[in-house]
Structure formats: C-alpha cells, structure tokens
Amino acid sequence: MTNKPVLVVMAAGMGSRYGGLKQLDPVGAHNQLILDYSVFDAHRAGFETVIFVIKPEIEGAFRTGVGDRIAKTMAVHYVFQDKADLPAGYACPADRTKPWGTAQAALAARHLVNGPFAVINADDYYGPHGFQSIYQYLLAHPDRPDCHEYAMVGYRLENTVTENGHVARGVCQEGEDHFLTNVVERTKIVKGERCPRYTEDDGQTWHDLPGDTIVSMNLWGFQQSYLDEAWARFPAFLDKALAENPMKAEYYLPTVVSQLLAEGKARVKVLRSSDRWYGVTYQEDKPTVTAAIARMTAEGLYPEQLWGEM
C-alpha cells in the first residue's frame, strides 16, 4: 500500500443503545450515511485509501450499503475484527460474545497498513477541518528516532453533546505547545442548562465542564509504530483481562496512547477543530443529524451526490 496516510474506519459496533445497525441508517437525501460524509471529507483532505473494520456477518450489507459506491472514487479494503484474533498462546473464552475494543479494531488493519494512518468511528460526523489538519500533520511529522509522532483532533465539548441523553467523552489534558498529557474518560456527560456537566455516581452528584473543554472524538493520527506497540502490549492486557473480566474487558485505543505517553515513547499533538460533531447515539438524534446534513448541503459544503449516482 501507499505510504500516504490511509483512513481506518472502526465499523464493527452494532449500536446497542440506538437499536440497530446505525452505520447503515441513511441521513442524506440520497441514502447517504454519516459515514459517507466522513469518508468524503477525508478524501477531499487527501486520503486515497480507506480500510473498513467490520464484523464478518455484516460484510454483504456493508459492501452494498457503503463500500461499493465509495470504491468508485477511493481504494476500499475490508478487514474483520475477530474476537479470536489474539497473540500466540492466548485463546478467547468460549462464552465471550464481543471483540476486544478499539485497540483490537485498529489492529485488525495491521497487515494492510505500512505507514501513517488515521482512525475514526463509523457513526460520528467529524466535519472537514479535522481530516484536513490530521492528514497534513501525518505527512509532515514521521516518527523521530527517539519518539513516536502521533496526533489527535480535539473538539469543543459544547459541540459534541446530544439533546437526547448522555455521551461518553475523553477529556484532554495538555501540556506545552498543545501536546497531550492525558485523556480522562467521562462516561456520562449531559448538555446541562448552563454548560455541559458529568456524573461519576449515576447522577447523585454533578460537576460542570466548561463548554470549551477539549475532548477526543476518536479521530486519531498514528504512524505504523502504533500498531507495533499495541500488538506488543496486547499480552499484558490479556493477562489482566482474562483473570479479572474475561467476558467484557476491552483493550482501548487511548490506553495504549496513555502507556506510551507515560513512558516517554510518544508525543501526541492536539489539533483543534471548531466543527460541530453530529452522531446518532440515540434514535431521537436522527432528525437533528438529517436536518444538519440538509442545511450543510444547501449551503454548498457537500454536493447532493457525494460519489456520483447513488
């Protein structure tokens, strides 16, 4: 594959809160999905190759519902996130039903990636600016001999909340020159009356978060070294997971990042985007997303037909 940055799309999740395969639920006037707009923005930014990480059971629907039309414009590849895809000497518990989280999702693409790559969720709308900035950063910042060079796009928290429930966000902590020092996961954030707020005790107490707080939406930029590091660290994760929570433990993409930061082996530039996030976390979110896409299309940000005839 090319050494230009490639796009890896994590699309294996089924969206249990939403009640269906939300990746294949249209939001555009010509049956476009949220994913169409993200990949379209990535292509405009310079990405020429996309790798979809999916489950085997949705391959047919995903190819016809997404990949075939994008393949008219970009190189499209598919890989499967398989719960049995583990380092040698490890086996998935027979009763486990789910794969092993976002780090394992990224690792599913390890045999196709041999250079810089960006990672996104399939069900989030990121806006064009994030893809532009991360593509240019990856081109300009290869790994140094003494340090891995990564990046992530940070969004203003107030631009990433829903009217219809709570969301989980990674709150970014930064040091000098906007390099990431830590990501603190807040799993229950609501819009709030004055500003967003979060709870850690199921709503007994709430804490305000300023609207301009920078949060991660899982738009990351890595070099191939990330995959090498994540695979090398997988056994240590599994040793703990299999002993303590074999059915549900997940190997998260930011966990590997945090380990590398703590060890001084990597640095992560936080690139800011002022674009508004849209996503269908809940069924009630869909009208808002559909209206936003229609408005942006009317304003000329997107053509009516993203990939030619649908």
N, C-alpha and C positions, 0 to 999 in steps of 0.2 A: 504493500500500500504506500501511498504518498506520505512524505514527511510533512506536508501541510497539516495544520490541525484538522482533526476529524471530530465529528459530533457523535457522542454516545447517549442514547435515549433510554432511560430506565422505564420500561413499559410493562413489566411483569405483574404489577399490582392489580387487584381486582376491584378496589374501591368499595370496601365493605360498608362504610358509612353512607355512601352515595346510593348503593343498592343496584349495582350492575357494573358492566364493563365500561366505565366512564370514558376511557380512552377512545371509544368508538361511537360516542354520542355527539352528533353534529351541533355546532354553534353558529356556523356561517350559512349564508343564503343558498349556497350550492353544495350543501352537505359537508363543508369543511369542518374539521375538528380543531380543538385548541392546539393539538399537536401540529396540524398543518401550518398554523401561523407561526409557531415557534421554529419549525424547520425552515419555513420560508424566510424568516428573519435571519436565521443562521446562514442560509445560502446567500442572501444579499450581503452578509458581512464577510463572506469569503469561503465558508465551509463548502466543500465539494463532495464529501462522503459522509453518510450517516449510518450508524450501526444501531439497530433496534434490539434491545434486550427484552425478550418476551418469554412467555411460557409456551411449551410445545402445543398445548391444547387450543391456543388462540391463533396459531400460525396462519391458518387459512383465512379466518376473518380479518386478521391484521393485514395480511398481504393485499386482499381485495379492498379493505376499507381504508388503508393508509398507504402502504408501501408501493403498490403498483403505479399510482399516479405520481408519487414523488420520484420514482425511478425514471420517469421521462426527463428529469432535469438533473438529478444527482445520482451518484453511485450509492446503492442501497444494499446493506447486508443485514442478516438476521443471526442472532445467537440466542441460545436458551439459558435462562437462569435455572439451573438444576440443583435441587437440594442435595443431590449425591455428588456434586462436583466439589470434592474436598481434597486436601493434600493427601499424599500417600500415607497409609496407616490409619486413616480416620474413616468412619462409616456413619452415615446419617441414621439416627434412631428410626426404627420401623414405623413408629406411630407419629412421627413428626410430619405435618402436612404442608408447612410453609418453607420457602427457601430462607437463606441466612442473612438477609438485609442488603442495604445499599452497597456496602463494600464488595459483597459477593456478586451483586449485579454488575458492578463495574468490572470485576474480574472475569465475568463471562466473556468480555470482549478482548481478553488479553492476547489471544492468538491472532487477532486482526489488527492490533494497534502496535505500531513501532515508532511512535513519535508523539508529538503533543496532541492532546485531546481535551475536549470539553464534555462535561456531563450535565444532563438536565433530567428533570422529571417529565413524564409524558403528559401529565394532566395540569400543568401550570403554564399560564401565559406570562412571558417574561418581558416583552417589548423589545424593539430593535436595538436599543442602545447597549444593553448588556452583552449581546452577541458581538457587536462591533468592537467593544472595548476588550473583551476577553480574547478574541481572535488576534487582534493586534498585539496584545500583551504576550500571548504564547509565541508568536513569531519572533518577537524582539527579545525574549528572555528565556533562552535554553538553560538547562541546568548548569550550574557552575561546578568546578571540580570538588568544592568543599560544601556545597549546599544545593538542595533541590529547589527549583524556582517554580512556584505554583501561584495561582490567583483564584479569587472568588469574586462574584458580583454581589455587592450588598445593596439592599433596598431599604427605603424608609419604612419603618414598621406601619405607620399610618396608611401606607399604600398597599398593605398586604393583608388586611383583616377583612373578614366577611361580616355581613349584617345578620347572618343566619345561624350563628353558633360560635364555637371556639376553633382556634387553629393552633398548631404547634410551630414554633419558630426557633431558630438558633440565634441568640443574641450575640453579636460580635463584640469582642473586646480588642482594642487596637493599641499598638504602641507607636513608636516614632515612624513618620512617613507612611502612615496607614498600613502597616504590616500587622497581620492578625496575631494576637497573642493567645486568644482562647475563644471558644464558642460555647456559650451556656444555653443548654436546651431548656426552653419554657414550653411545656406541653399543653398548657391550657390558657390561651390568650384570647380575650374578647375585645370588642371595639370600645366599650365604655362610653360614658356620656361626655366626659371632658377629654379623655385621651385613652389609648389602649391600657389594659390592665391584665394582670395574670394572677393565678392562684396555684398554690402547691399543695393545698389541703382540701380539694374538692369544693371550693367556694366558701369555706369558713372565713378565710381572710383573703383580701385582695391587695395588690400592690400596683401602683401606677407605673407605666413605662412611657416616657416621652415619645411623641409621635415621630420624632426624627431619629429615634434609635435605629441603628443599622442592624439588619437581620439577614441571615442567609436563607435563600430560597432553593438551595441545591443547584446553583449554577456555578460550577467549579471548573477551573482550568488546570490541567496537570501535564507533566511530561510522562513518558513511559515509565520512569522510575517509580511513580506512584504505584503502578500495578506490581512491580517487582517487590516493593516494600509491603504492600497489602498481602501478597501471597506469602511472603516470608513470615509475616506476623499472624497469619491465619491459625497455625497450630496452637499458639499461646492462647488465642481467643477460644478455640475449640476445647482446649483442656479445661478451661474455667466453665464454659457454657455447658459442656456435656456433664459436668459434675453438679452444676447448680441449677440450670434451667434448660434442659435439653430440648424441650418442646417449643419454646418461644424465644430463646435468646437470639439476638440479631447482631451481626457484625456491621457496624455503621461506618459509612464513608468518612464522616468527620472524626471518628475515633482514631483512625489511622493518622489523619492530619494532626490531631492533638498530640499523639505519641511522637511524631516527627518533630513538631514544634518544641515539645518538652526536651527532646534530646539534642536540639540544635542542628538537626539534619536537614531542615527545610525552612523556608520562609514563604508566606502567603500574602500577596498584595491584595488589599481590599479595594476593589474597583466599584465606584458608586454609580447607581442608576437612579434617575428620577422618574423612570417609567412606572406606571401603576401595574401591579400584579392583578391577574384575574385567574380564578380557578373554580372548579365545580367540586368543592368539598362536600356540599350537601345538595340534594335535588333542588332545593329552593334557590340555589345560587345561579342556576342555568339562565333564567330570564335576564339577570343583570349582565352576565357574560355575553349573551346573544345581542343585547342592546348595545353593549360597548363595541363589539365587533362591527355591528352595523354602522355605528357612528364613525369609527375609525376608517371603515371602507368609504363612507360618504365623504369624509374629509380628505381622501386620497392617500392615506397611509398604506392601504392594501388595494390591489385590484379586485374586481368581482371574482375573477377566476384566477386562483393562485398558481395552478400548474397547467394552464390551458384548459381544454374541455374536461369537465368532471364526468 
